[in-house]
Amino acid sequence: MHPHDPYADSTRTPVVGQEIFTPWDYRPDAGWTPEFDLVGYHVEATDGSVGKVHSATKATGASHLIVDTGTWIFGRKAVVPAGAVTHIDHTDHRVYLDRSKDQVTSSPDFDPDRMDDATYLDKIAGHYGR
C-alpha cells in the first residue's frame, strides 16, 4: 500500500484468504462521489506517483480512470479500473491505487474505440487482476 494513503488498510470482502477484485466498480469506502470531478487529480500507485487523471467514468460495472502517465512526448494514457482505487482525497486532489507504477504503465494500450468491447475490457481487468 502507498505509505501516504490514510485508507491503505481499507477492508474488502475476503475469499479464501484473498480480496475480491471487482474491476469496474469503485469500492464503497474509496470516497467516490458524483459531485467531484477527478480530472487533474494526481494518481498515486503503491510505489509513488504515476500520473494524473485525464478522464473518469462512473457507470455501474464500467467505472474507470484514464490516467495520463507522463509528458506529451513520452507519456501514454492507461485505463485503470475503478476497483484498483483504494481512496480518493478530494482535499489534496489525489487518487490512491493498490497497484504499482509498473502495473499501470505496462497495462494494455488505451484504445478509446474499444471501451465497449468486452474482450478488450477483460484484457485490462486481467492485467490488473490478482
N, CA and C atoms as an extended XYZ file, in Angstrom:
390
Properties=species:S:1:pos:R:3:atomname:S:1:resname:S:1:resid:I:1 pbc="F F F"
N         0.829       -1.185        0.000 N   MET     1
C         0.000        0.000        0.000 CA  MET     1
C         0.875        1.250        0.000 C   MET     1
N         0.333        2.310       -0.510 N   HIS     2
C         1.062        3.560       -0.568 CA  HIS     2
C         1.212        4.111        0.843 C   HIS     2
N         2.430        4.525        1.230 N   PRO     3
C         2.664        4.941        2.617 CA  PRO     3
C         1.897        6.192        3.028 C   PRO     3
N         1.445        7.002        2.080 N   HIS     4
C         0.739        8.239        2.431 CA  HIS     4
C        -0.774        8.102        2.307 C   HIS     4
N        -1.246        6.927        1.991 N   ASP     5
C        -2.676        6.699        1.845 CA  ASP     5
C        -3.272        6.364        3.207 C   ASP     5
N        -4.057        7.275        3.793 N   PRO     6
C        -4.607        7.018        5.119 CA  PRO     6
C        -5.624        5.878        5.136 C   PRO     6
N        -6.089        5.456        3.960 N   TYR     7
C        -7.073        4.392        3.884 CA  TYR     7
C        -6.486        3.123        3.271 C   TYR     7
N        -5.174        2.991        3.337 N   ALA     8
C        -4.490        1.862        2.713 CA  ALA     8
C        -4.947        0.521        3.262 C   ALA     8
N        -5.437        0.495        4.478 N   ASP     9
C        -5.861       -0.760        5.085 CA  ASP     9
C        -7.372       -0.966        5.014 C   ASP     9
N        -8.021       -0.302        4.035 N   SER    10
C        -9.465       -0.453        3.929 CA  SER    10
C        -9.803       -1.922        3.693 C   SER    10
N       -10.935       -2.322        4.232 N   THR    11
C       -11.294       -3.733        4.153 CA  THR    11
C       -12.031       -4.038        2.865 C   THR    11
N       -11.850       -5.257        2.392 N   ARG    12
C       -12.575       -5.783        1.248 CA  ARG    12
C       -13.067       -7.161        1.659 C   ARG    12
N       -14.041       -7.658        0.984 N   THR    13
C       -14.598       -8.949        1.332 CA  THR    13
C       -13.613      -10.056        0.994 C   THR    13
N       -13.143      -10.814        1.999 N   PRO    14
C       -12.170      -11.874        1.721 CA  PRO    14
C       -12.821      -13.117        1.112 C   PRO    14
N       -12.066      -13.783        0.270 N   VAL    15
C       -12.482      -15.057       -0.292 CA  VAL    15
C       -11.290      -15.992       -0.157 C   VAL    15
N       -11.369      -16.957        0.730 N   VAL    16
C       -10.304      -17.928        0.973 CA  VAL    16
C        -8.956      -17.209        1.093 C   VAL    16
N        -8.889      -16.241        1.972 N   GLY    17
C        -7.632      -15.546        2.223 CA  GLY    17
C        -7.258      -14.505        1.194 C   GLY    17
N        -8.094      -14.252        0.208 N   GLN    18
C        -7.795      -13.253       -0.812 CA  GLN    18
C        -8.884      -12.196       -0.827 C   GLN    18
N        -8.550      -11.051       -1.396 N   GLU    19
C        -9.531       -9.995       -1.565 CA  GLU    19
C       -10.227      -10.183       -2.912 C   GLU    19
N       -11.494       -9.846       -2.960 N   ILE    20
C       -12.215       -9.868       -4.222 CA  ILE    20
C       -11.824       -8.622       -5.006 C   ILE    20
N       -11.484       -8.799       -6.259 N   PHE    21
C       -11.197       -7.657       -7.128 CA  PHE    21
C       -12.373       -7.488       -8.069 C   PHE    21
N       -13.145       -6.432       -7.846 N   THR    22
C       -14.258       -6.084       -8.711 CA  THR    22
C       -13.778       -4.922       -9.560 C   THR    22
N       -13.269       -5.206      -10.765 N   PRO    23
C       -12.530       -4.184      -11.508 CA  PRO    23
C       -13.318       -2.937      -11.885 C   PRO    23
N       -14.544       -3.068      -12.259 N   TRP    24
C       -15.235       -1.942      -12.891 CA  TRP    24
C       -16.183       -1.177      -11.970 C   TRP    24
N       -16.024       -1.322      -10.663 N   ASP    25
C       -16.824       -0.556       -9.701 CA  ASP    25
C       -15.913       -0.010       -8.608 C   ASP    25
N       -16.163        1.245       -8.199 N   TYR    26
C       -15.414        1.814       -7.080 CA  TYR    26
C       -15.781        1.070       -5.803 C   TYR    26
N       -14.829        0.917       -4.917 N   ARG    27
C       -15.098        0.331       -3.607 CA  ARG    27
C       -16.013        1.287       -2.847 C   ARG    27
N       -16.897        0.761       -2.044 N   PRO    28
C       -17.815        1.646       -1.300 CA  PRO    28
C       -17.083        2.638       -0.402 C   PRO    28
N       -15.900        2.271        0.101 N   ASP    29
C       -15.164        3.141        1.013 CA  ASP    29
C       -14.063        3.952        0.328 C   ASP    29
N       -14.044        3.988       -1.010 N   ALA    30
C       -12.973        4.693       -1.740 CA  ALA    30
C       -13.139        6.208       -1.710 C   ALA    30
N       -14.350        6.690       -1.519 N   GLY    31
C       -14.562        8.134       -1.467 CA  GLY    31
C       -15.041        8.749       -2.764 C   GLY    31
N       -15.492        7.908       -3.696 N   TRP    32
C       -16.023        8.459       -4.935 CA  TRP    32
C       -17.400        9.038       -4.681 C   TRP    32
N       -17.617       10.269       -5.133 N   THR    33
C       -18.933       10.891       -5.065 CA  THR    33
C       -19.145       11.676       -6.351 C   THR    33
N       -20.376       11.763       -6.824 N   PRO    34
C       -20.636       12.388       -8.123 CA  PRO    34
C       -20.368       13.890       -8.175 C   PRO    34
N       -20.319       14.547       -7.040 N   GLU    35
C       -20.124       15.999       -7.077 CA  GLU    35
C       -18.679       16.424       -7.343 C   GLU    35
N       -17.741       15.484       -7.332 N   PHE    36
C       -16.336       15.806       -7.581 CA  PHE    36
C       -15.906       15.297       -8.946 C   PHE    36
N       -15.269       16.164       -9.718 N   ASP    37
C       -14.676       15.783      -10.993 CA  ASP    37
C       -13.220       15.409      -10.712 C   ASP    37
N       -12.822       14.196      -11.038 N   LEU    38
C       -11.481       13.712      -10.724 CA  LEU    38
C       -10.424       14.147      -11.743 C   LEU    38
N       -10.824       14.762      -12.837 N   VAL    39
C        -9.867       15.190      -13.860 CA  VAL    39
C        -8.831       16.124      -13.232 C   VAL    39
N        -7.565       15.812      -13.471 N   GLY    40
C        -6.468       16.606      -12.931 CA  GLY    40
C        -5.932       16.103      -11.601 C   GLY    40
N        -6.644       15.194      -10.937 N   TYR    41
C        -6.154       14.638       -9.677 CA  TYR    41
C        -4.860       13.862       -9.943 C   TYR    41
N        -3.932       13.933       -9.016 N   HIS    42
C        -2.700       13.148       -9.096 CA  HIS    42
C        -3.036       11.705       -8.746 C   HIS    42
N        -2.392       10.767       -9.427 N   VAL    43
C        -2.632        9.350       -9.188 CA  VAL    43
C        -1.400        8.760       -8.523 C   VAL    43
N        -1.615        8.166       -7.354 N   GLU    44
C        -0.538        7.593       -6.558 CA  GLU    44
C        -0.642        6.074       -6.557 C   GLU    44
N         0.372        5.430       -7.102 N   ALA    45
C         0.462        3.970       -7.053 CA  ALA    45
C         1.079        3.573       -5.713 C   ALA    45
N         1.225        2.295       -5.467 N   THR    46
C         1.788        1.847       -4.192 CA  THR    46
C         3.235        2.281       -4.022 C   THR    46
N         3.913        2.555       -5.132 N   ASP    47
C         5.332        2.927       -5.079 CA  ASP    47
C         5.611        4.328       -5.615 C   ASP    47
N         4.602        5.202       -5.582 N   GLY    48
C         4.820        6.592       -5.958 CA  GLY    48
C         3.851        7.083       -7.019 C   GLY    48
N         4.049        8.333       -7.408 N   SER    49
C         3.165        8.993       -8.367 CA  SER    49
C         3.296        8.363       -9.744 C   SER    49
N         2.151        8.164      -10.404 N   VAL    50
C         2.154        7.536      -11.726 CA  VAL    50
C         1.550        8.433      -12.796 C   VAL    50
N         0.960        9.567      -12.421 N   GLY    51
C         0.398       10.465      -13.425 CA  GLY    51
C        -0.779       11.241      -12.887 C   GLY    51
N        -1.615       11.701      -13.827 N   LYS    52
C        -2.806       12.476      -13.486 CA  LYS    52
C        -4.021       11.888      -14.197 C   LYS    52
N        -5.181       12.101      -13.588 N   VAL    53
C        -6.423       11.635      -14.186 CA  VAL    53
C        -6.737       12.505      -15.407 C   VAL    53
N        -6.845       11.857      -16.558 N   HIS    54
C        -7.218       12.533      -17.807 CA  HIS    54
C        -8.743       12.580      -17.928 C   HIS    54
N        -9.392       11.471      -17.565 N   SER    55
C       -10.850       11.416      -17.534 CA  SER    55
C       -11.275       10.328      -16.559 C   SER    55
N       -12.514       10.422      -16.113 N   ALA    56
C       -13.049        9.452      -15.166 CA  ALA    56
C       -14.486        9.144      -15.554 C   ALA    56
N       -14.824        7.866      -15.501 N   THR    57
C       -16.165        7.423      -15.844 CA  THR    57
C       -16.760        6.692      -14.654 C   THR    57
N       -18.003        7.014      -14.331 N   LYS    58
C       -18.725        6.315      -13.270 CA  LYS    58
C       -19.987        5.735      -13.882 C   LYS    58
N       -19.965        4.444      -14.081 N   ALA    59
C       -21.126        3.729      -14.582 CA  ALA    59
C       -21.099        2.344      -13.947 C   ALA    59
N       -22.227        1.869      -13.489 N   THR    60
C       -22.279        0.575      -12.829 CA  THR    60
C       -21.666       -0.492      -13.727 C   THR    60
N       -20.660       -1.162      -13.209 N   GLY    61
C       -19.994       -2.218      -13.952 CA  GLY    61
C       -19.058       -1.747      -15.048 C   GLY    61
N       -18.795       -0.423      -15.136 N   ALA    62
C       -17.915        0.093      -16.196 CA  ALA    62
C       -17.102        1.309      -15.741 C   ALA    62
N       -16.951        1.509      -14.440 N   SER    63
C       -16.245        2.685      -13.925 CA  SER    63
C       -14.738        2.511      -14.081 C   SER    63
N       -14.087        3.588      -14.497 N   HIS    64
C       -12.638        3.538      -14.701 CA  HIS    64
C       -12.061        4.939      -14.782 C   HIS    64
N       -10.739        4.992      -14.681 N   LEU    65
C        -9.988        6.221      -14.884 CA  LEU    65
C        -9.140        6.057      -16.133 C   LEU    65
N        -8.940        7.147      -16.850 N   ILE    66
C        -7.914        7.195      -17.881 CA  ILE    66
C        -6.814        8.057      -17.276 C   ILE    66
N        -5.638        7.460      -17.103 N   VAL    67
C        -4.527        8.131      -16.441 CA  VAL    67
C        -3.474        8.505      -17.475 C   VAL    67
N        -3.111        9.784      -17.486 N   ASP    68
C        -2.024       10.266      -18.332 CA  ASP    68
C        -0.746       10.040      -17.540 C   ASP    68
N         0.124        9.157      -18.035 N   THR    69
C         1.291        8.726      -17.258 CA  THR    69
C         2.547        9.550      -17.493 C   THR    69
N         2.475       10.627      -18.263 N   GLY    70
C         3.690       11.409      -18.450 CA  GLY    70
C         3.504       12.577      -19.389 C   GLY    70
N         4.623       13.103      -19.851 N   THR    71
C         4.595       14.257      -20.748 CA  THR    71
C         4.018       13.861      -22.100 C   THR    71
N         3.664       14.842      -22.881 N   TRP    72
C         3.016       14.561      -24.162 CA  TRP    72
C         3.934       13.825      -25.126 C   TRP    72
N         5.233       13.904      -24.945 N   ILE    73
C         6.161       13.205      -25.833 CA  ILE    73
C         6.346       11.761      -25.384 C   ILE    73
N         6.566       11.546      -24.091 N   PHE    74
C         6.924       10.222      -23.596 CA  PHE    74
C         5.797        9.512      -22.853 C   PHE    74
N         4.763       10.217      -22.519 N   GLY    75
C         3.689        9.613      -21.739 CA  GLY    75
C         2.723        8.823      -22.593 C   GLY    75
N         1.831        8.195      -21.925 N   ARG    76
C         0.766        7.461      -22.581 CA  ARG    76
C        -0.433        7.470      -21.660 C   ARG    76
N        -1.552        7.107      -22.185 N   LYS    77
C        -2.752        7.012      -21.371 CA  LYS    77
C        -3.006        5.545      -21.048 C   LYS    77
N        -3.385        5.307      -19.816 N   ALA    78
C        -3.659        3.953      -19.347 CA  ALA    78
C        -5.043        3.902      -18.723 C   ALA    78
N        -5.746        2.823      -18.969 N   VAL    79
C        -7.034        2.589      -18.319 CA  VAL    79
C        -6.759        1.948      -16.964 C   VAL    79
N        -7.336        2.526      -15.920 N   VAL    80
C        -7.238        1.950      -14.576 CA  VAL    80
C        -8.659        1.646      -14.105 C   VAL    80
N        -8.988        0.383      -13.923 N   PRO    81
C       -10.323        0.051      -13.430 CA  PRO    81
C       -10.575        0.672      -12.056 C   PRO    81
N       -11.804        1.108      -11.830 N   ALA    82
C       -12.161        1.760      -10.571 CA  ALA    82
C       -11.887        0.886       -9.356 C   ALA    82
N       -11.924       -0.422       -9.515 N   GLY    83
C       -11.681       -1.325       -8.402 CA  GLY    83
C       -10.271       -1.267       -7.854 C   GLY    83
N        -9.337       -0.678       -8.608 N   ALA    84
C        -7.950       -0.531       -8.143 CA  ALA    84
C        -7.776        0.709       -7.276 C   ALA    84
N        -8.813        1.534       -7.168 N   VAL    85
C        -8.753        2.759       -6.363 CA  VAL    85
C        -9.073        2.429       -4.915 C   VAL    85
N        -8.127        2.755       -4.014 N   THR    86
C        -8.367        2.498       -2.586 CA  THR    86
C        -8.959        3.701       -1.881 C   THR    86
N        -8.589        4.897       -2.342 N   HIS    87
C        -9.035        6.111       -1.663 CA  HIS    87
C        -8.909        7.303       -2.598 C   HIS    87
N        -9.859        8.206       -2.496 N   ILE    88
C        -9.814        9.468       -3.229 CA  ILE    88
C        -9.769       10.586       -2.198 C   ILE    88
N        -8.710       11.379       -2.241 N   ASP    89
C        -8.536       12.500       -1.323 CA  ASP    89
C        -8.923       13.770       -2.067 C   ASP    89
N       -10.114       14.264       -1.795 N   HIS    90
C       -10.619       15.434       -2.509 CA  HIS    90
C        -9.963       16.726       -2.026 C   HIS    90
N        -9.392       16.735       -0.845 N   THR    91
C        -8.701       17.918       -0.338 CA  THR    91
C        -7.371       18.114       -1.055 C   THR    91
N        -6.588       17.037       -1.170 N   ASP    92
C        -5.273       17.115       -1.824 CA  ASP    92
C        -5.336       16.750       -3.300 C   ASP    92
N        -6.522       16.445       -3.804 N   HIS    93
C        -6.715       16.078       -5.211 CA  HIS    93
C        -5.813       14.920       -5.619 C   HIS    93
N        -5.932       13.810       -4.873 N   ARG    94
C        -5.133       12.622       -5.140 CA  ARG    94
C        -6.025       11.377       -5.144 C   ARG    94
N        -5.688       10.470       -6.053 N   VAL    95
C        -6.347        9.179       -6.139 CA  VAL    95
C        -5.289        8.130       -5.821 C   VAL    95
N        -5.571        7.270       -4.857 N   TYR    96
C        -4.628        6.233       -4.436 CA  TYR    96
C        -5.050        4.880       -5.010 C   TYR    96
N        -4.073        4.161       -5.535 N   LEU    97
C        -4.308        2.839       -6.105 CA  LEU    97
C        -3.653        1.758       -5.254 C   LEU    97
N        -4.120        0.538       -5.404 N   ASP    98
C        -3.442       -0.591       -4.759 CA  ASP    98
C        -2.623       -1.371       -5.788 C   ASP    98
N        -2.144       -0.685       -6.785 N   ARG    99
C        -1.311       -1.262       -7.833 CA  ARG    99
C        -0.028       -0.443       -7.958 C   ARG    99
N         1.021       -1.057       -8.512 N   SER   100
C         2.313       -0.383       -8.666 CA  SER   100
C         2.337        0.492       -9.925 C   SER   100
N         3.344        1.359       -9.976 N   LYS   101
C         3.536        2.186      -11.178 CA  LYS   101
C         3.706        1.298      -12.398 C   LYS   101
N         4.485        0.227      -12.252 N   ASP   102
C         4.725       -0.672      -13.379 CA  ASP   102
C         3.432       -1.310      -13.876 C   ASP   102
N         2.549       -1.673      -12.957 N   GLN   103
C         1.276       -2.263      -13.382 CA  GLN   103
C         0.462       -1.281      -14.215 C   GLN   103
N         0.514       -0.009      -13.870 N   VAL   104
C        -0.230        0.993      -14.633 CA  VAL   104
C         0.453        1.253      -15.973 C   VAL   104
N         1.763        1.487      -15.939 N   THR   105
C         2.460        1.857      -17.178 CA  THR   105
C         2.619        0.690      -18.146 C   THR   105
N         2.506       -0.536      -17.662 N   SER   106
C         2.624       -1.686      -18.559 CA  SER   106
C         1.262       -2.262      -18.949 C   SER   106
N         0.206       -1.544      -18.640 N   SER   107
C        -1.138       -2.013      -18.971 CA  SER   107
C        -1.345       -2.005      -20.488 C   SER   107
N        -2.362       -2.724      -20.961 N   PRO   108
C        -2.649       -2.696      -22.402 CA  PRO   108
C        -2.859       -1.265      -22.891 C   PRO   108
N        -2.478       -1.012      -24.132 N   ASP   109
C        -2.625        0.331      -24.700 CA  ASP   109
C        -4.076        0.792      -24.631 C   ASP   109
N        -4.260        2.043      -24.266 N   PHE   110
C        -5.598        2.635      -24.207 CA  PHE   110
C        -6.113        2.827      -25.629 C   PHE   110
N        -7.286        2.304      -25.890 N   ASP   111
C        -7.938        2.449      -27.188 CA  ASP   111
C        -9.358        2.942      -26.941 C   ASP   111
N        -9.594        4.242      -27.136 N   PRO   112
C       -10.915        4.792      -26.831 CA  PRO   112
C       -12.039        4.169      -27.658 C   PRO   112
N       -11.704        3.614      -28.807 N   ASP   113
C       -12.724        2.998      -29.655 CA  ASP   113
C       -13.128        1.602      -29.183 C   ASP   113
N       -12.419        1.069      -28.193 N   ARG   114
C       -12.707       -0.296      -27.727 CA  ARG   114
C       -13.249       -0.333      -26.296 C   ARG   114
N       -13.608        0.807      -25.745 N   MET   115
C       -14.063        0.835      -24.355 CA  MET   115
C       -15.411        0.138      -24.149 C   MET   115
N       -16.100       -0.224      -25.230 N   ASP   116
C       -17.335       -1.001      -25.132 CA  ASP   116
C       -17.121       -2.456      -25.546 C   ASP   116
N       -15.884       -2.820      -25.833 N   ASP   117
C       -15.524       -4.158      -26.302 CA  ASP   117
C       -15.202       -5.045      -25.095 C   ASP   117
N       -16.038       -6.059      -24.867 N   ALA   118
C       -15.873       -6.923      -23.688 CA  ALA   118
C       -14.520       -7.624      -23.674 C   ALA   118
N       -14.013       -8.027      -24.820 N   THR   119
C       -12.719       -8.716      -24.879 CA  THR   119
C       -11.595       -7.784      -24.447 C   THR   119
N       -11.650       -6.541      -24.908 N   TYR   120
C       -10.649       -5.531      -24.534 CA  TYR   120
C       -10.708       -5.260      -23.033 C   TYR   120
N       -11.911       -5.077      -22.506 N   LEU   121
C       -12.067       -4.807      -21.073 CA  LEU   121
C       -11.627       -5.997      -20.229 C   LEU   121
N       -11.883       -7.204      -20.694 N   ASP   122
C       -11.410       -8.394      -19.983 CA  ASP   122
C        -9.886       -8.443      -19.951 C   ASP   122
N        -9.268       -8.023      -21.048 N   LYS   123
C        -7.801       -7.993      -21.104 CA  LYS   123
C        -7.252       -7.002      -20.071 C   LYS   123
N        -7.892       -5.843      -19.972 N   ILE   124
C        -7.455       -4.837      -18.993 CA  ILE   124
C        -7.684       -5.356      -17.573 C   ILE   124
N        -8.875       -5.894      -17.317 N   ALA   125
C        -9.172       -6.418      -15.969 CA  ALA   125
C        -8.197       -7.532      -15.613 C   ALA   125
N        -7.876       -8.379      -16.571 N   GLY   126
C        -6.932       -9.460      -16.323 CA  GLY   126
C        -5.535       -8.940      -15.987 C   GLY   126
N        -5.150       -7.841      -16.628 N   HIS   127
C        -3.836       -7.240      -16.343 CA  HIS   127
C        -3.770       -6.771      -14.892 C   HIS   127
N        -4.827       -6.150      -14.413 N   TYR   128
C        -4.838       -5.613      -13.055 CA  TYR   128
C        -5.277       -6.640      -12.013 C   TYR   128
N        -5.888       -7.721      -12.443 N   GLY   129
C        -6.374       -8.736      -11.512 CA  GLY   129
C        -5.234       -9.399      -10.768 C   GLY   129
N        -5.575      -10.065       -9.686 N   ARG   130
C        -4.545      -10.711       -8.870 CA  ARG   130
C        -4.623      -12.202       -9.039 C   ARG   130
